[in-house]
Structures are given as structure tokens and as C-alpha cells.
């Protein structure tokens, strides 16, 4: 693998930090976005001259474009962009304020879209590059109490699937990174939790919330190994469009997709009744 320049959003902690540290350890140059000056200084100290921090709020579309253009000019062409910045929002759908739902999509969906869209023109002109975004196993299956989060990740998955088909002719790869539970702060201090107020959901959700809090810091996934997996797919001729990370994610996603396939097959006869007979179509359709 030749040395590359990475742009990774959200490198202060979690998987974003692990991806950046892994890339730096392999000799690459990494531009990492953070929200505070102290985090910027700490990041650049990881590898002076190769670790470049930029202050950025990914929900500010204009700022995203300005940072990407500046990086292309001052640091060098971005070979790999990883839209990682995001957070978890836990809460029963009925209890989650719409303001919280909108904020979740603003970061997890629109922030990722702004990042990839800002990098794309540069890669398209070069006819090369790799666009990535961290979705989640929650972008391929859903669990109770995470409706806003899973919704944001499902939306990002659909966006990436369409984007992949659009840019393939330009030699640009697109990969959705779909991690399961990793030993980061995601389920701890980084998790936003909607306030509980409807007792009807206590029996379902209270054990789920308690188990998630208890598991924080003891998850199966190793962030360093996730970084190794990311670097591995950069060196294969045909990198995957989807990369599930973690055995728990493999198990849960596979089970959910089988259930969906089974349901589609079970209702196939009814689905077919909605066509016009003999393939006839309304005039003008």
C-alpha cells in the first residue's frame, strides 16, 4: 500500500480515534477533525508533521467545504475520506423529542453527506479515491429504543448505496463501515439518552437500557482491529461496499436480514396482486 492522505471526521475518541491512530502507525498522513483546541493539540502530538487537526462542526455545511478545500491545498490530495463523526441517541420513539431526532439526523446523516460531498469533486477530477462512512449494524437491523439512531444509519446506508453506483465509473470506491459493539465510549458518556416518561414501556425498555450501560467498556469489539480491517480493504482491487465489523454485528445483521427475506417471501402472493393484469399500464405512466 502506498502512503495516503486520510481525512477522518471525529478523531477525538472512539472508532474515529482508532482509525486515525492505525493509519498514522502505518505511515499515512491523517487530517482529523475535532471540536476543541485541546483535542486538536493532542491529536497533532500523535505524529508531528503527519497528524493534522482541523476544528470543525460537521453540521455546518459551508465550514465543511472550506475545511476540505483548505486541506486539499495545504496538506495534499485526500485519498481516503472517512465520515465518522456521529453519536448515539437512545430512547423510545414516543418519548424522543423531535428536536432530538432532527439533531441526530443533522450529525449522523447530513454531516456525513456534507463531508463526502465536499471531498467528491476533488476525487472525481483525479478519477481516484475511497469514500467511507461509519454507519452501524443499526443501519442494517433495528432494535427497540434506538429508533432515531437506527433511522439515521438506515438513511446513510441508502445514500451510500446510491452514491456507490454514481461514482464507480470514476474509479472511486464507496464503503459503508458497519460496526457492532466496540469498546469505546459510544454507549457511555457519548450516548445521548431521552428522558423516560411513559410507564407502558418500562417492561420492554428498562432492562435494555440497564444492560447497555452495564456493558459499556466491556464490549467485544476491539477498536484497533477495526482500524486494521479498514486499512486492509484499501489494498484490495475490489473493496467491499459493505464491511460489517464484529462477530456480534455479523450475527445480528444476518438474523435480521433472514427475517426480512422470509417475510417478503411469505407475502409474495399479495405483493404480486398490485400489478395491472397482463402487464397493462395506465396511459401516461
TASUL-V857278 format. One record per residue. SS is DSSP state (helix for helix, strand for strand, loop for the rest). OMEGA is omega in degrees with one decimal (999 if undefined). D_LAST is the distance of its C-alpha to the last C-alpha in Angstrom with 1 decimal. Layout:
SS_OMEGA_D_LAST, SS_OMEGA_D_LAST
This chain:
loop_174.9_50.6, loop_179.6_51.3, loop_-174.6_52.0, loop_172.5_48.9, strand_-179.4_48.2, strand_164.6_46.3, strand_-178.2_44.7, strand_178.0_44.7, strand_176.5_43.9, loop_-175.9_46.0, loop_-177.9_49.1, loop_-176.7_51.6, loop_172.4_51.3, helix_-177.8_49.4, helix_177.8_47.3, helix_177.5_46.9, helix_-179.6_50.6, helix_178.4_50.9, helix_-178.7_48.4, helix_-179.7_50.3, helix_178.8_53.7, helix_179.4_52.6, helix_178.4_51.3, helix_-179.9_54.5, helix_179.1_56.7, loop_176.1_55.1, loop_-178.6_56.0, loop_172.4_52.7, strand_-177.0_52.3, strand_167.8_50.4, strand_-178.0_49.2, strand_178.2_48.8, strand_-179.3_47.6, strand_-178.2_49.5, loop_-175.6_49.9, loop_-176.4_53.6, helix_180.0_56.5, helix_177.5_58.5, helix_178.5_55.7, helix_-179.3_55.3, helix_179.3_59.0, helix_-179.5_59.0, helix_-178.0_56.1, helix_178.3_57.6, loop_179.7_60.9, loop_-178.8_59.3, loop_-178.3_59.4, loop_-179.7_60.8, loop_178.5_59.2, loop_176.4_56.2, strand_-176.7_55.0, strand_-179.7_53.5, strand_174.0_52.5, strand_175.8_50.2, strand_-176.1_49.8, loop_167.3_46.2, loop_-173.0_44.1, loop_177.0_40.7, loop_176.3_39.0, loop_-173.1_40.2, helix_-177.6_37.5, helix_179.5_39.7, helix_178.5_42.6, helix_-179.9_40.7, helix_-178.4_39.8, helix_-179.7_43.4, helix_-178.9_44.9, helix_-179.8_42.8, helix_178.8_43.6, helix_178.9_47.3, helix_178.8_47.4, helix_-177.9_46.0, helix_-171.4_48.7, helix_-176.9_51.6, loop_179.5_51.3, loop_-179.1_49.2, loop_178.5_45.8, loop_178.9_44.0, loop_-176.9_43.4, strand_176.2_42.3, strand_179.8_40.6, strand_176.3_40.7, strand_-173.6_38.9, loop_-174.2_41.2, loop_-179.8_42.0, loop_179.0_41.0, loop_179.7_42.5, strand_174.6_42.1, strand_-179.2_41.4, strand_176.9_42.6, strand_172.8_42.0, loop_-175.7_40.6, helix_-177.0_37.2, helix_-176.4_38.5, helix_-174.0_41.5, loop_180.0_40.0, loop_179.6_39.8, helix_176.8_36.6, helix_178.6_38.7, helix_177.0_39.6, helix_179.9_36.0, helix_178.8_35.0, helix_178.4_38.1, helix_179.1_37.3, helix_-179.3_33.9, helix_-179.8_35.5, helix_-171.1_37.8, helix_-178.0_36.2, helix_-173.3_32.7, helix_175.6_32.9, helix_177.2_36.4, helix_179.3_35.4, helix_180.0_32.3, helix_-179.6_34.6, helix_-177.5_37.1, helix_179.9_34.9, helix_179.6_33.0, helix_-179.1_36.5, helix_-170.5_37.7, helix_-179.1_34.7, helix_179.2_35.3, helix_179.0_38.8, helix_-179.3_37.9, helix_178.8_35.1, helix_179.2_37.7, helix_-176.8_40.1, loop_-180.0_37.5, loop_175.1_39.1, strand_179.6_39.2, strand_176.9_38.4, strand_178.8_36.5, strand_171.2_37.2, strand_177.2_36.6, strand_174.6_38.5, loop_-178.8_36.1, loop_166.5_37.7, helix_176.1_37.7, helix_171.4_36.3, helix_179.6_33.1, loop_175.8_32.6, loop_-176.1_34.1, loop_177.8_35.1, loop_178.6_38.3, loop_178.1_39.3, loop_179.8_40.6, strand_-172.4_38.7, helix_-178.7_35.3, helix_179.9_35.1, helix_-179.9_36.6, helix_177.7_34.3, helix_179.6_31.3, helix_-178.2_32.3, helix_173.1_32.9, helix_178.9_29.7, helix_180.0_27.9, helix_177.2_30.1, helix_-179.7_29.4, helix_178.4_25.6, helix_-178.7_26.4, helix_179.1_28.8, helix_177.7_26.6, helix_179.7_24.0, helix_-178.2_26.9, helix_-179.5_28.5, helix_-178.8_25.7, helix_-171.4_25.7, helix_179.3_29.4, helix_179.6_30.4, helix_-178.4_30.4, helix_-178.9_33.1, loop_179.8_35.4, strand_178.7_34.9, strand_177.3_35.0, strand_-179.1_33.6, strand_170.2_35.2, strand_177.1_34.8, strand_-170.4_38.3, strand_-176.5_38.2, strand_168.9_41.7, loop_-178.8_43.1, loop_179.2_46.2, strand_-175.7_48.5, loop_177.4_52.0, loop_178.3_51.1, loop_-173.5_51.3, loop_-177.3_47.6, loop_-179.8_48.4, loop_-175.0_51.6, loop_-178.6_52.2, loop_-178.4_48.9, strand_171.3_46.9, strand_-175.3_45.9, strand_177.3_46.2, loop_-179.2_44.8, loop_177.2_47.5, loop_179.2_47.8, loop_-178.3_47.9, loop_-174.4_46.3, helix_-177.9_48.8, helix_-177.4_46.3, helix_-174.2_45.1, helix_-175.8_48.7, helix_179.6_49.0, helix_-163.1_45.8, helix_-178.0_46.0, helix_177.4_49.7, helix_180.0_50.5, helix_-179.9_47.6, helix_-179.4_48.7, helix_-179.9_52.3, helix_-179.6_51.6, helix_178.5_49.6, helix_-179.2_52.4, helix_-176.5_55.0, helix_-176.8_53.2, loop_-178.0_52.9, loop_-179.8_55.1, loop_-177.2_55.3, loop_-176.8_51.8, loop_-171.3_51.6, strand_179.2_49.8, loop_-177.7_52.0, helix_179.8_50.6, helix_179.2_52.7, helix_175.1_51.1, helix_177.5_47.6, helix_177.7_48.7, helix_178.8_50.0, helix_178.2_46.6, helix_-179.5_44.8, helix_-179.4_47.3, helix_-174.4_47.0, helix_176.6_43.3, loop_-173.3_44.0, loop_177.7_46.1, loop_-176.4_43.8, loop_-178.6_41.7, loop_-179.3_38.4, loop_-177.3_38.7, loop_172.0_36.6, loop_178.3_33.4, strand_176.3_34.7, strand_176.3_38.4, strand_-176.6_39.5, strand_176.7_43.0, loop_-179.1_45.4, helix_177.1_46.1, helix_177.7_45.2, helix_177.7_41.7, helix_-177.9_41.3, helix_-175.4_42.3, helix_179.4_40.2, helix_179.5_37.0, helix_179.1_37.4, helix_-178.7_38.0, helix_-178.7_35.0, helix_176.3_32.6, helix_179.1_34.0, helix_178.3_33.5, helix_178.7_29.8, helix_179.9_29.4, helix_-179.8_31.3, helix_178.3_29.3, helix_179.2_25.9, helix_-178.6_27.5, helix_-177.3_29.0, loop_-179.8_25.8, helix_-179.8_23.8, helix_178.8_23.8, helix_179.6_22.3, helix_-177.0_19.6, helix_-178.0_18.5, loop_-174.5_18.3, loop_176.5_15.0, loop_167.7_12.9, loop_178.6_11.9, helix_176.7_15.1, helix_175.6_15.6, helix_-179.8_12.4, loop_-179.7_10.5, loop_174.3_6.7, loop_177.7_5.7, loop_177.6_5.7, loop_178.4_3.8, loop_999_0.0
